[in-house]
Amino acid sequence: LVKTGVDAMLAELDPYTNYITESDIEDYQFMMTGRYGGIGASMRKKGEDIYIGDVYENSPAQKAGLHPGDLVLSIDNQIVKGKTIDDLSVLLKGSPGTQITIKTKDVFTHGESQKLVTRGEIEISSVPYYSLIGEKNDIAFVRLTQFTPACSRLVKNAFDSLQKAQPN
């Protein structure tokens, strides 16, 4: 009721003013800065099962010993089988310094283990990849995934690095 009232009042101002609820603020901050509080791993769904996708370097997930391909069985004693990726995101994200318990089945040993992971501030680079491509390595390829306050500096640094490697 309150959100509906606030949205109605803001609609009278201009089409660009929005009210962001507390539950949506983390997603908004991530879109604007590329930072969020979490474990530093992406999740993948295959059928009803949830697997760890990417584990970011020096992230809480990597420090806890999680590996890409590990089957996630539960998060804080909540069974994850059948849940959506959005449901998992809510469970995994949180304030840096808080802890969660993740039960997994290891991709290599197939043994089950429970890991205590302390959430941290995760920053996803706006430029995760750049390289020289083409037959003569004379084409600069820079992947820009989102616009953040630091993305222009990251793109410039990528181009400068590629130009040093291939001046032409």
N, C-alpha and C positions, 0 to 999 in steps of 0.2 A: 504494500500500500504506500509506504514511504517512498520507495523507488519510483513508483508510478507518478506520485505527486511531484517529486523532484524533476523527473524527466519532462513532465508537462510544463513546469515552470521554465526549464532550460530551453524548451522548444520555442518559447516566446522570445528568447534572446537572439539567437542566430542558429544556423544549421551546424555550426562547428563546435559548440559547447556541449560537452558530455559529462555525465556523472559516472565515475568508475567506482564500483563497489569494492569492498575490501577483498572479496573473493577473486575479483578480476584484476587487482592491482599488480600481482606478480606477473601475470601474462603481459600486462601493459608495460611494466618496467623491463621485461625481457625484450619486447619488441623495440623499445626505445634505446636500450643500452647494451643488449646482448648479455646481460648478467641476470643470474637468478640464484636462489638458495636451493641446493640440491646435492645429489651424489656424483654428478658428472658422468652419467651413462645414459645412453638411449635404449629404449626397449623395442622389441620386435614381436609381433604376434604371428603365430603359425597355427592355424586351426584354433583350438581352445587354449593352447599353451603360450606362455610368455617367455621370451628369451632375452638375454642381454645382447644388445646390438653393438654399438660402439662404446668403448670406455675411454674417456678423455685422459690425455697424459697428465700426470701429477694430480689427478682428481681423487676425492675421497673414495670413490669406487675402486680405483686402481690400488690405492693404499690398503684397502680392505681385502684385496686379493680376488676381486671379481674379474671374470674374463668374458670376452665376447663369445657368445654361444652357450653360456651357462643357462640352464633352465631355472627360472624363478618359480619357487614353490609357494612362498608366502612372504608378506611384508608386515612386520609387527603382528605376527600370528593371524593375519587375514589371508586366506587362500586366494591366490590370484588367477587360478585357472578360470577362463571364461570372462574375465574382466576386460574392459576396453583399455586402450593406451591412455585415454584421457583419465580414466579411473586411477590408473597407476601413477600418472603424473601428479595427481592430487596427493597420493600417498608418499611419493618420493620427494616432492618439493617441500621446503620448509625453511625456517630461519637457520642461518649458519650457526653451527655449534650444537644444534639439537641432534639427537641420535635416533636411528631406526635399526631394527634387526631384519636382515634379509636372509631367508633360507633358500639355498640353491642346490642344484645338482650339477656338479662340476662337469664341464664339457670334456675334459681329458680323463679324469679318473672315474667318473660316474658316481663318485661318492657324494652323499648329502652333507652339507655343513651349514651352520648358522653364523652369519657375520654381522658384527656390530659396526655400523657405518655412521660416522659423524658428518653431518651435512656441512658443506662449505659454500663459499661464494664462487659460483661457476661463471666464467666468462667465455662465451663462444666467439671466436674470431669471425669478423665479417668477411675476411679473406682467408678461407681455410686452405686454398690451393692456388698456386701459380707456377707456371712452367713455360719453357720455350717449346714450341711445337712446329710442325712442318718438316718437309724434307731436308731443309738446310738449317733447322732450328732458328729460323728468322722471324717467327711469329710469336709475339708475347700473348700468353693466355693467363688472365687473372679472373678467378671466380669470386664474385661479390654476392654474398647471400642475403645481406640485409643492410639497411641504411641506419647507422648508429653515429653518435658524435665523433667517433674515432675512425670511421671507415675511410675517409678521404686520405688520412695519414697512412693507413694500412695499404691502400691501393698505390699510393705514391711510393712507399717503401718497396712494394713488390715490383713495380716497374723499374725503380732504380736498381734493384738487385738483378733483375733480368737484363737490364742495359749494361751492367758491368760484365755479366757473363757473355753477352752478345752485343757489342757496340753498334752493329749495323741494324 
